[in-house]
Amino acid sequence: MKLMPTAVLFAFVVCSAALTGCGPSPEQVAREEAMKKLEAAAKDMEAAGKRAEAAANKGDVGAAMGEAMKVLGSLGGAASGAAGAAGAGSYEPVDFRKLKEALPQELAGFEKGESSGEKNNAFGIAVSEAKTSFRTADGNKTVRFEVTDPGSLAGPFALANMWMNVEIDKETNDGYEKTSTANGRKIHEKWDKSSKHGVLNVVVGNRFMVEVNANGVDMNDVKALVNKIDLGKLEAMKAEGKKN
């Protein structure tokens, strides 16, 4: 439960953006105040994370979960403040039923498995997600499609995802991991050759996180599968539920 690296990265990126400009305008002052709050939130999250880890090591699941919720609460508060300072605003998550409509209903050569959707709102963080899965009759190949609307974290969401803020390009005997951009969308792909497990993440409209997670499927096919999701439908909903 070591959340600090992401939190620090989030604070660093937002704070760097806050310092961009040519004078102490009221907006910049507000951003600098947000920076101070982010730094304080990062320290709080680090402390809560250590307490949660200690509780988990003692077998106190209840206490560990409580501390974890505090971490999420701190993240939500910091993200909300950063979004406001940056003028990004936040969003009421799209109904997961609408998100499910963007997911494929059938997949050639596969049988449809579980399909689910939910919306959660805790400690000021509202998130909506939808999932659907497929598998071959012999069970040797599985594919899961997922779309997540981070809602109240939609603006800072892009900043808080580490892979969106760094260029990754690495390769080993076991596979590879890299980031790229296509059609203005940031893409992250990871392939494990030995287990034949591939994951592709795409951010649509700088808001929705789309994921294709597959086993037993070649990576080229995994990359093609993302087009089974109606990305245009998601793009059209990118401003839905925006709060002033």
N, C-alpha and C positions, 0 to 999 in steps of 0.2 A: 504493500500500500504506500509506495513512495511516489507521491504525486508532485513532489517539489520541482523536478526538472521541467515539466510542462508549465507549471505555474510561473517559474522564473522566466522561462522563454516568453510566455504570454506577457508578463510584466515588462520584460525588456523591449519587446517589439512595440507594444503600445506606448511605452515611455519614449522610445526613440522617435516614434511618430509625433509624440506630444512636443518634442523639442525642435521639430522642424518648423522653421518660420523666421521672420525677420524682425521681430519686435514683440515686446510684452503686451500684446493685444489682450482684451478681456477673454477671448477664446483660448489664447495660449495660457493665460493665468488659470483658467478652468481646467485645462488639460494638465497643467503642472500639479494642481490640487489632486486631480485624478491619479497622477503618478504616485503621489505620496500615499494615497489610499491603497493603491495596488501594492506598493512596497510593504505596507502594514499588513495587508491581506496575505501576502506571500509568507510573511513571518508567522502569522496565525495558522496558515495552512501547514507549514512545516511542523509547528508544535503539535497541532492536532494529529497530523500524520504519524508522528513519533508516538503519541499516546495511543493511537489506534493500533499501531504495530505492537506495542508493548502489551496491550490488552489481548490482542489476538494470540500472542505467544503464550499468554497465561491461560488461554482457552476461554476467555470471557468474550463470547461472541457478541452479546448484547452491548457491552461497552465499546467494543471495536466498531460495531455498526453505528453507534451514537457518535463516535468521533469522526467516522467517515462522513456522516451527514453534516457535521460541522464544517468539514473540508469543502463539501459541495456548497454549503451555504455561503462560505467565504468566497468561493469561486463565483457563485452567482452574483453576490453583491459587488465584487470587484469588476466583474464583466459588465454588469449593468451600468456602473459608474463610468467605465471606460467607453462604453457605447455612447453614453450621453455626452461625454466630453468630446468624442470624435464626431458626434453628429450622426452616428450610425443608426440610432434608435433600436428598438427591439420589435419582436413579432409575436402575435398569438399563433401558436403552431397550427398548421393546416390539419383538419380532421383526418385521422389516420385512414378513414374509409376512402377519402379522396386520394390519399397516397397509394392505397392498395390498387386503385384503378390504373395507376401508372406501371404497375408490375405485370409481367407476363402471366397469362392465364393457362397457357399450355406451352410445351417445349417438345419439339419433335424428337422421338426416340426415348423420351423420359415419361415417367408417371408422376402426376402431381402429388406432392406430399402435404405437409402442414402449411397452413396459411394463418397469419395472425397480425393483429394491429393493436396499438395501445397509445394512450396519452398519459403522461405522468407530470405532475406539478408538485415539486417539493422545494422548500427553502428558496422560493422565487425563481427556480429553474423549471421551465415548462418545455417538455420535449414530446414529440409525436413520432411514431415509427411504424412501419409496416414491413412484413416479411412474407416470403413465399418460397417454398423449396420443391425440388424435383429430384427423382432418382430413377436409375434404370431398373428394370425388373430383377436383375441379378444383384443389385445393390452395389455394384463396383464403381459406379459413377454417381456423384451427388452434386447438386448445384443449389445454392441459396442466394436469392435476390433480396436486397434490403434497401430501404430508403428511409432516411432520418431527417426530420425537420427540427433543428435545435432551438427554434422559437426564440425565447428570450436571450439566447446566446448567439443568435444568427450573425450579428455584426462581429463580435469578438471571436466567434466560433472559428472563423478563418485564421485568425491570429493565434488561437490556442492550439491548433493542430500542428504539431511539430513538422510533419512532413510537408506541409504547405508552405513553410517558411525557409526551407533549405533545399538545395539541389542534391539529390541522392543518385548515385550511379556506381553500383558495386556488383561484382560478380565473383562467385566461388565455384568450386567443383560441384557443389550441391544446388546451385541455382543463382538467382540474382534479385536485386531490388533496385528500383529506380523511380524517379519522378520525371514528368514531362508535362507539356501543355499542348492541347489540341482543341481547336475551335474555341479558344479562349477559356478552356476549362482545365483546371489543374488535375493531373492524374498521378496516382501512385500505384505501382504494381510490384508484386512480390511473388516469386516462384521458387518452390522447393522441388527439385528434380527427383530426389530419392523417394519422397512420399507422393509425388505428383499432385501437389497441393498448390493452387494458385489463388491469389486475392487481387482484385482490382478495385480501387476506390476512385471515384470521380466526384468533384464538387460542381453542382449545377446551380447557376444563378447566384453564385457566392453565398448560397444558403443551404441547399439540400445536399446531404451526403449520400451518395449512391454506392453500394458495394455488391460485387459479385464474388462469392466465395465457393470454390469448386474443388472437388477431389476426383482424381482419376481422369481428369480432362486436360488436354494439352493447353499450354498458356495461350497460344494463338487463338484457340477456341474460347478461352475465358475472356479474352479481349473482345472477341466478336459478340459474346453473349450480352455485353453491356448494352448493345443496341436493341436487345429485346425489351429493355425498359423504355418507356415513353419519356425520353428526356425533354422533348418539346413541351409535353404537358406540364412537367415540373417547372421548366423555364417560365412558362406562362403564369405560374403561381408564385413566382419569387417575391412579389410585392404584397401578396395576400396577407391580411391580418396585421399590417404594419401599424405600430403605435406611434402617436405623435410625441 
